[in-house]
Amino acid sequence: MEGPTTQMESTAGKLSSKIFVLLFYLHLLLLSILITFLTIRGIISATDSHRNKLLLHWYLPLLSSSIIAALIAFLCQVSVRKTPTRTLRHAFWISPLLTCGAGVLFLSIGTAGGFVAAAFFLIFALIQSLYGCWVVPRFYHATRILSVSLSAPTSNATKLLTISLVIGAIHNSLSVSGLGGVVQAHTRFDPLFIVVILLSIAWTMHVIRNTLHVAISRPVFMYFTRVTDVDTSVVFDHTVRRSMGSICVGSIVAPVFEVIRGLARVMSSIAGDTDEFMFSCASCYAGLADRLVAYGNRWGFVHMGVYGKGFLHASADTWEMFERTGMKSLIDLDLTGSFCFLCGVAGGSLCTLVAGSWTLAVEKDYATIVSVYAFLSGYFMVRIAMSWPQACVSAYHVAYAENPQSRHFDSTVPSRIQELQRSQV
């Protein structure tokens, strides 16, 4: 029987979820008005020659990159479903090459902004290469978990993925229209308009991706715990009607907390065992990051889909199970998140190479900004597609943590945990 405190927390959680879902839909409405205004303003303020140049050398390359991004995303999904082992291994080597290629393209543009972007892409390509070499020993377990989790039936998931990609492509196309108006008008408010549109893109695409994540994770969880099939489209409909507020919250909280945790890991790696003054806060920052992630992590989306919990509540419960069953070290080293991220970077870099090369050949003035927007379009579209394998692996881990003694699991997870424990001795 629930006590007054639990009921108050539940009521507060439902109220905050309703507020966030209202904010999300309100922001979409206001963004639509802003994009319409910017587009009309750009068309009116442009001369005939500039209008034609904007259409051919701005809209056409970026709209084409949105379509290409959707195709790449779908192909990534097909590839990981058909050959998960090969796709995971190839992603760690192809992504640095494509990122390096995008960096060379930015160098070729020759502008100040192009040099800044080139430095970022080239350094990031080097980091990816070093990281790929470092995680080679983890490939075997990662591919085994990925293959096992993808074996769970997810009926109608392909249809939902296609719908999600179409919605994402439409949102990207509308955003490009508004950004085109910003490029044409040149007012003092343009930087603010750009920031608002980019933040909207990030939030909306994360919401689309996480909605798909929640919908797919439930049938996978049910399969590994009860060996029952659940129609994914039914779960998706229930998710949209009941859990959108929590998804909107999680789409803001989870990425921020994971970035904080990633920075904490970098600081801890640099600091090592030293107690010098400049590294004295590394352990405190790492402890704070772990605490934050315990209340906001992507594994919480599984419990959201299965039990209908709020995001923060679901994240805390899931983290507690990971710590109790000794799985925390295992999920810390899981490569699925990195794999999905690298696929997104690779897709974004490929879109940059296509749209950026096209624009560089016909209108150099737009090349840098078109290349950056094309990268974001490709990245977010591929991340939507990769929510499928990430949801499957997350659901597998959470299902195991909830009932490690279940006869439906093989020795994959316990063997890996024992291996990690032996290596720490």
N, C-alpha and C positions, 0 to 999 in steps of 0.2 A: 504493500500500500504506500502510495507516494505521500511524503510529508509536505508541509507548507513551503519549505525552502525549495524543494524539487519542483513543485508546481509553479512557484514564482519564477524560477530559472527557465522553465519550459515556456511560460507566458511571455517572458522577456525575449526569449529566443525567437518565438513566433512573431512578436511585434517587430523586432529588428529585421527579420527576414522579409516581412511585408514592406517595411520602409525601403529596404535595398532593392526589392523587385520593382517598387514604384519608382525609385530613382533611376533604375536601369531603363525602364520603358520611357520615362520622362526625358532622359538624356538622349534616347534615340529620336524622340519627337523633336526636341530642340536642335539636335544635330541635323535632322532632315531640313528644318527651316534654315539653319545656317548654311548648309550646302546649297540649297536652292538659291539663297541670297547671293552667295559667293559666285555661283555659276552664272547667274543672270548678270551680276555686276561685271564679271570678266568678259562676257559676250558683248555687253553694251559699251564698255570702255575700250574695247579692241577695235582697231581699224580692220578693214577687209583683209589686208595682207597678213596682219598679226593674227587675225581670227583663223585664217586658213593654216598659218604656221602652227598655231596652238593645237588645232584639230589634228593635223598630220604628224606633228613632231612631238606632241605631248600626250594627247588622249590615245591615239592609236597605239603607240608602243606600250603604254601602261595598261590599257585595256587588253591588249594581246598578252601581256605578261600575266594578267589575272587569269586568263583562260589557260595559258600554259601552266601556271601554278596549280590550277585545279587538275589538269591532266597528270602532272608530275605527282601530285598528292595521291591520286587514284592509283597510279602505277606503283608508287611506293607501297601502298596498301596491298595490292595484288602480289607484289614481290615478297613482302614479309609473310603473307599468308601461305604462299606456295613454297618458298625456300627460306625459312626464317634464319637458319644457321648461316647460309651464304650471305644473305642480306645484311645481317648484323656485322659480320666480319668486313664486308665490302664498305659499309658505311663509315667505318673508322679510317679507311684509307682514301675513299673517294672524296669525302667532305673536305679534308685539308687541301686536296688538289684543286677543287672547285673554288674554295675560298681564296687560295693563292691566285687563281685565274681572275677572280673578281678584283683582287688587289692590283694586279697588273693592268686591268682595264682602267681602274681609277687613276693609276699612274699615267696611262696614255692620254687621259683627258687633259691633264696638265694644269688644272686650276688649283687654287689654294685649298678649296674644299675637297677636291679630288685627291690631293696629296695627304690630307688628314685622313680621309676614308681609306686610302691605300695603305697608310701606316697601320691603321687599325686592322684591316683585313689580313695583311701580311703577317703581323705579329700573332693574330689569332690563328692563322693557318699553322704557324710554327708551334703554338701551344697545343693545337689539336694533334699535330704529328707526335709530339713528345708524349702527350696523354695516351694516344693510341698504342705507342710502344710500351708504356708503363702498365697498361691494363691487359696486355696479351694473356697473362696467366689466368685471368678471370673469364676468358671467352667460353671455355668449356661449360662451366656452370651456367653462365648467362644464356647460352644457346639452348642448353637442356631445359631450363626453366621456361624460356620463351616457347619452345616447341611443345612442351607439356601443356602450358596454359592456353595456347592457341588451339589445342585439340577440343576444347569445350565448345559445344554447339551454341551459336548465337543467331537464331533465325531472324531474318529481316534486317540484320545489322547493315548489310550492304546497301539496302534502300535508304536507311537512315543516314548512312555515311554520305551517300550521293546527295540527299537533300541538304545535309549540313554543308557540304562543299559548294553547292549552288548558292545557298544563303550567304556563305562567306564570300564567294566571288561577286555577288550582287552588292554586298556591303563595301567591298574593296572598290568596285567600279564607281559607286556613288561617291565614296571618299575621294577618289581620283578626280572626279568632276569638281568637287569643292576646292581641292588643292590647285587645280588648273586655274580657277578663278583667282586664287591667291597669287599665283605666279604672274598673272596678267596685270593685276591692279596696282601692286606695289604701294601699299599704305603702311602707316606706322603700326597698325594693329595686326599686320600679317603674321609676325612671329607668334602672337597669341593664338590666332586662328589655326596655325599649323600645329601647335602644341595640343590644342583642344581636339583636333581631328585625329592626331596620332594616338593620343590617350584613349579616345573613343574606339579606334581600331583595335588597340591592344585589349581593352576590356571586353569589347563585343566578341572578338575572336576567342578569347579565353573562355567566355561564357558558353559559346557554341561548342568548343572543344570539351569543356568539363561536363556539359549536359550530355554529350555523347558518352563521355567516360562513365558517368553515373548510370546511364541506361544500359551500357554493355556490361559493367561490372556485376550487376545483380544476377543475370542469368549464369554468368561464369561462376560466381560464388555459390549459387544454388546447385549447380552441376557438381562441383567438387565437395559440397557438404551433404547434399541429399540425393545426388544423381537424378535430378528432375530437370526437364526442359521448360524454360520460361520464354514466352514470346517477347523479343526485344522491343518490338513496336508498342506493345501494351505497356511495358515498363517505361518507355520513352514518353508516352502520353501521360502516364502517371507522374513522371519526373517533371515535365513541363508544368503540369497543373499544381503540384504540391511542393516541389523543392526548388523552384527557380530562385527564390529569395536567398536560400542557403548557398546555391551555386554562385549567385552574384557576389556574395560575401567571400566565398572561397576563392573566386577568380581574382580577387584583389589581395587577399591575405596570403594565400599559398605561394604565389610567385615572389612576393616581397620577403617572406620569411625564408624561403629557399635561397634567395640571393644573399641575405644576411648570414645564413649558415655557410654558404659557399665562401664568403669573405672570411668568416671565422676560421674555416679550415685552412685557407691560404695563410692567414696570420699565424696559426698554430704551427704549420709546416715550416714557415720562415723562422719563427721564434725557436722551435725545437725545445731543448731543455734549458735554454739560457734564461737568466733572471735579470738581464740588463734592463735599464729603465725604459728604453724605447719599446721593449716587448712586455713590460710588466702588466699591461692590460689584456694581453692576448688570451690568457686563461679565463679572465672574467668575461671577456667578449664571447668566447666560445661557450661558456656556461649559459650566458644570456641567450645565445643563438639556439642552443639545444632546448632551452626552456620554451622559446617562442615556437620552434618547430613542433614541439610536443602538443601545442594547441592549434596548429595550423599546418597540415601536411597533405600531400596528394592522396595518401592512403585513406584519409578520412572520407573521400568521395565514395569509397566502397560501402561503408556503413550508412552513408546517406541513402544510397540506392537500396540497400537491403532492409534497413530498419526505419528509414525516414527521419533520421536524426538531423539536427542542425550541424553545420560544418564544424564549428569549434568543439562541440560535444563529441561528434563522431571522431574527430582527429585525436582528441585526448584519450578516448576509449581504445582506439586502435593502437596508439603509441604505448599505452599501458600494457596491452596484450603482447606487443613486440618485446618489451622489456621483461615481462614475466616469463616468456617462453624462450628467451635467449636469442631472439631473431633480430635484435637491433643492429648487431654488427653485420648480419647478413644483408639486411636491406640497405645499410650504409654503403655496402660495396656492390650493390646491384647495378648492373650496367644498362638496364632498360631505359631509365631516364636519360642517361647520356646518349644512348643509341637514338632515341626519339629526337633529342635535341640536335644531334649531328645530322640526322636526316633533314630536319627543318633548315639548318644552316646550309646544307648541300642544295636543297630545293631553292632557297633564297638566292644563293650564289649563282645557280644556273639561270634563274630569272633575271638576275642582274646582268649576266653575260649576254643574254638575248636582247633585253630591252636597252641596256646601256650601249652595246655595240651598234644597235640600230640607230639610236639617237645620236651617238658620236659621229656616225657616218653622214647624217643629214642635218643635224642642228646641234653643234657642240655646246651652245649656251645652256641647253637643257640636260646635257648628258649626266652631270653629277647627281642632280636632284632626282631625275628619272631612275637612275641606277639604284639610289637609296630606297626609293619607294617600291621599286620592283623587288628588291631584296625582302622588304617587310611583307609584301604581298605573298611571295613564295614561301617565306618562313612560316607565316601563320597558317597558310593553307595546308602545308605539309604537316604541321603540328596537329591540325584537326584530324587529318587522316591517321596519324600515328597515335591518336587517342585510343584506337582499338587495341593494338598490342599492349599499350601501357595499362589500359583498363584490365586486360586479361591477366597480366602478370601481377598487378596490384591485388586483384581479387583472389588469385591463387595464394599469395602470401598471407592475406588477411584470413582467408578460409583456413589455412594451415595453423595460423596463430590462434584461432578460435578453438580449434579441436585438433591438436597435434596427433592424438591417438587414433584418429579416424582411419579406417581401413582403406579409404579411397585415395590415400597418398602413398607414394613410394618412398624410397630412401633418399631422394634427391636433397631435400632440405636438411634433414638431420645429419646426413653425411657431410654436407657443407658446413654446418654449424660446428661439428666436431673437428673438422679440418681447421677452421678458423681458431677454435679454442686451443688446439695443439700448437698452432703457429704463434700464439700469444704467450705461451709458457716460456 
